[in-house]
Amino acid sequence: MIALTSLTSVSSLMVLAQASSVGSGRLVGGWGYVGACYGITVAAFVLYSVSLWARRPRAASDSKE
């Protein structure tokens, strides 16, 4: 049973070694970072918009318009 387990783990390591794209020149699995960057950008735009809205000039209360 121990020999079967070690053979299975060795074969799974070989599959993992073949599946990795080391040295292929391509980025793999970076979409989480792309989504995080878009989320940070949207949050920055929203916060900036809120700050502009909070600092907008107010109409004088005695104006006739």
Buried (B, 14 or more C-beta within 10 A) or exposed (E): EEEEEEEEEEEEEEEEEEEEEEEEEEEEEEEEEEEEEEEEEEEEEEEEEEEEEEEEEEEEEEEEE
